[in-house]
Structures are given as C-alpha cells and as structure tokens.
Amino acid sequence: MATAHVIGAGLAGLNTALRLAQKGAAVRLYEGSTHAGGRCRSYHDPQLDRLVDNGNHLVFAGNHAAQRYLRDIGAADRMIDPGEAAYPFFDAATGERWTMRLNAGRLPFWMFASSRRIPGTSAADYLVLLRFRGAAATDRITDVVKEGHPLFHRLIEPFAVAVLNTAAEEAAARLLWPVIVESFGQGGAACRPLIARVGLSDSFVEPALARLAQLGVMPAYGHRLRSLKLEQSRIAALDFANGRVELAPGDLVVLAVPHRMAAELIPGLKAPAESRAIVNGHFRLPTPVSGPDGLSFLAIVNGTAQWLFFRGDVVTATVSAADVLADSDAEDVARRLWNDVARAINHPEEPMPPWRVVKEKNATFAQTPAQVALRSPTKTAFTNLFLAGDWTDTGLPATIEGTLRSGELAASLALAELGQGNVPIHRASSDRH
Ligand SMILES: Cc1cc2nc3c(=O)[nH]c(=O)nc-3n(C[C@H](O)[C@H](O)[C@H](O)COP(=O)(O)OP(=O)(O)OC[C@H]3O[C@@H](n4cnc5c(N)ncnc54)[C@H](O)[C@@H]3O)c2cc1C
C-alpha cells in the first residue's frame, strides 16, 4: 500500500495525518523536534512552576474546521465556551471599561442597544465591517477604514491585529472579509470565543496524538527533514538529519512545515519571506484571578498589552505584530505589560509578580498584501508533493482555522492521488472508526 509521509507535527500536520488515517491511508508522521504542536503548544515553565502556553490562542465557535477537529479528536469539551459572545474591554488610556455583547442570532439586534455596543459608537458605525467585502488585493486595513472612524481603535484595529498579526497600516484588508463572514456574518453564536481549558496541548495536541495512535500513527520525533531528493517531477526520497527514507512508487509527501522551512526545502517555491512576532508575558499572581463577569479573557486597547487570558493564578498578556517589543529587553517588556495588567485587574503595581516573557519572533508570516500574494497552493510542481500550513493559500489568515483547513485540503488531494477518492473528509459517517 502506498504511504503518505507527513512532515511536521504542528496542527497542519496533525490534521493532515488524522484525515488521511481516518480514511484508511497508510501514514507516517515525522517531526523535527521532540514534541508535537509546533506554534500551538503548552509546556511546564520552571520559573513560574506552572503549565503555560507558548501564547494565548482564541478560536471562534463558528470556526468549522476547528470544531470538526476538536470533535473528531474527542476534545470538544476541552474548550471554555462562555455561552455567549461577550467581549470585555479595558481602555488603558482612559480607564474606561465596557463589554461588547452580541445577541446569538444572525440579525444583529445588539447593535441597536447602547449597553451592548462600544461606548461612543452608533449602530450605523458597525456597517463599516461591510466595506471589507470590496477590499482590493492591494488594500491595507487603513485603506478600508480610516484611523478617525469611531470603531477604528476600539474594534477594527484590535480585531485585525489579533487575527492578522500585522499592524493595521500594513495588513491585507482582504483577508479579514472571510473572517467577518464566518463570525459576525453568522451572528453572535458563531462569535463565541473559545479558549483552551487547561492548555493548548491538552485541547489541540494530546487528544490528536491519542486519536492518531488509535489509527496506528505514531509521530517519529527527532526527524528533521534536511532535503528532498527530487527526481524529474516527483519526490524520490526524504533526507532526514538521522537518515534517508526512500519513497516507494505511489508514495507521496505532505510538507506541513512553516513558510521559511518550506522555501528552504523546495527550490524555487513561491512562499512568503517575512514574519511578524507575537510576545506573551505570563505573570503568576498570589491568588487565582478571572476576568470581568468570570470570563477568561479581557481585551485591552490603547496600551501595550492587547489581550489578557486568565487561567488559575496565571494571567497572560499578548501583543501581536510585536516586532519592536520582541527586540526589547525581557524585563522591560515584562514591566510594560505588567503596568497594563495591574491596572486592568485592579492589582497593586508593586511588586511585579514572578513573570516569564515568551517571544515568538516568527509567530506567523507577515500578512501584508505583498506577502499574501506569495502564498502557495496545496499542489506543487511535483506530482507527489503537497503543502499544508497556515502560510499556504487557504484564503484565510494564518490562524488555527486556516491551518486546520489547509490540512483538510492537503489530505483530500493526497487521498485522490493515492486513489482513495476525494471524499469530503468531514463526513464522519464514512470514517473508518
Ligand atoms: C504566540 C502565538 C499566538 C497565536 N494566537 C493565535 C490565536 O489566538 N488564534 C489562532 O487561530 N491562531 C493563533 N496563532 C497561530 C497558530 O498558532 C498557527 O497558525 C498554527 O499553530 C500553525 O500551525 P502549522 O502546523 O501550520 O505550523 P507549526 O505549528 O509551525 O508546525 C510546523 C511543525 O513542523 C516542524 N518542522 C519544522 N521544520 C521541520 C523539518 N525540517 N523537519 C521536520 N519537522 C519540521 C516544527 O517543529 C513544527 O512542529 C498564534 C501563533 C502564535 C505563535
């Protein structure tokens, strides 16, 4: 039986392997590091003596691929679902607090209730979201919504920077439209924010590994792919740091590595070259703390910190599009973030509690119009090589949802190549298990 060789055990590789194995394909999964999860994982931090995530991750309830993945790995109950789309905000410049509270249905009644809206805005202001539908490929967020718009600093910018990990002045406006359609466009129920209950690995990685093990797929860790042996129009062998794997006729490869690594491995590949950083600051407080109304997060505008996530006695502050901050001294970063956190949660500023700053310098590719134009399709010039990952051309931003869809698409095309049919893979009834 021909084998699908999946390289990279981040969420793209895990989902590709899962979808292939569910359909009965023979799968081998290789991972260069010692663990799965890639940019979406948890680990024990000795400084805080706590399990922490590499960074705060939020998905929307309306993210279909995320829901399918969580359901199929048996982890749907491992996300905190607040039951409504309530987004608490703190304005670090003015000290104002409010909660944007969407109604569940598709008709946005919430926009007509001032108590549910962002202060200083009218219902008509929210129509600005529709402008993204007509965004040109070259438009940036600020070409579509000007800084002076009442929603710019309090909704458009925080939303765009969180989703695109790129400053609004340079981020590709067109990428935001599918997110608006699948969140606001579906009503408040689809906008419910879901956050990993215990940690990212507990929700997204460990259950996937357990499901893969049931299907007979065990990742081969420490297998760092150094090069692909190319023979005319196909891949003939995989050269890992620890040995070569010759491919049998009919075998295929799904490369689920980040954009820069893919460009290194495939000569002449069209791929984004630039990245943007995300910085997270974890603080261990003397007692457990939660956000307003018991919610597990809080958005901050006009500060350094952008989102706070609360888990037990650890509060984590995230900054996206954080390249300048990522080059700063870690203690300075911690101090700046803690100033915002302390004010947001009404905690004394001194002393600063135990902290850990995590800088992910290559958190995602830079989602500017020029870099978005460099995304690659799933199919390559090689007949038995497919691509997956958040940087591939999914039409969606580089998020968990886009990543998981890239894995579904790669698996679907790989199954067709393996002769096992291009069956829509989310039909669980036809699954092997
Ligand atoms: C701090 C941070 C916060 C984020 N917040 C959010 C959020 O709130 N919501 C959201 O939806 N998304 C968020 N994201 C984005 C999301 O995490 C990524 O889009 C997603 O995890 C990318 O998965 P991937 O599988 O494409 O890539 P990766 O996770 O990078 O996986 C690639 C895997 O390939 C392995 N690999 C690399 N090179 C080789 C090689 N040569 N040989 C073998 N293996 C190799 C790597 O070790 C890795 O395990 C965030 C990302 C970061 C970093």
The ligand as an ORCA input file, in Angstrom:
! r2SCAN-3c Opt
* xyz 0 1
  C       2.108     33.205     20.087
  C       1.083     32.805     19.072
  C      -0.243     33.133     19.262
  C      -1.196     32.747     18.324
  N      -2.505     33.037     18.564
  C      -3.453     32.521     17.765
  C      -4.831     32.675     18.082
  O      -5.211     33.311     19.066
  N      -5.754     32.098     17.267
  C      -5.387     31.381     16.168
  O      -6.293     30.852     15.500
  N      -4.091     31.238     15.816
  C      -3.116     31.784     16.584
  N      -1.790     31.610     16.275
  C      -1.439     30.956     15.004
  C      -1.400     29.428     15.094
  O      -0.718     29.002     16.244
  C      -0.673     28.914     13.858
  O      -1.317     29.397     12.709
  C      -0.625     27.380     13.787
  O      -0.248     26.801     15.001
  C       0.349     26.975     12.675
  O       0.413     25.573     12.570
  P       1.278     24.866     11.445
  O       1.075     23.419     11.609
  O       0.977     25.490     10.128
  O       2.793     25.272     11.754
  P       3.706     24.906     13.028
  O       2.900     24.946     14.271
  O       4.887     25.787     12.942
  O       4.132     23.403     12.791
  C       5.199     23.039     11.957
  C       5.887     21.815     12.561
  O       6.908     21.401     11.665
  C       8.082     21.094     12.407
  N       9.203     21.276     11.491
  C       9.738     22.435     11.026
  N      10.743     22.191     10.179
  C      10.856     20.834     10.105
  C      11.710     19.964      9.363
  N      12.657     20.434      8.542
  N      11.549     18.632      9.517
  C      10.593     18.119     10.334
  N       9.758     18.914     11.061
  C       9.885     20.252     10.930
  C       8.064     22.091     13.553
  O       8.874     21.644     14.628
  C       6.577     22.139     13.889
  O       6.223     21.166     14.844
  C      -0.803     32.034     17.160
  C       0.533     31.721     16.953
  C       1.472     32.093     17.892
  C       2.921     31.739     17.668
*
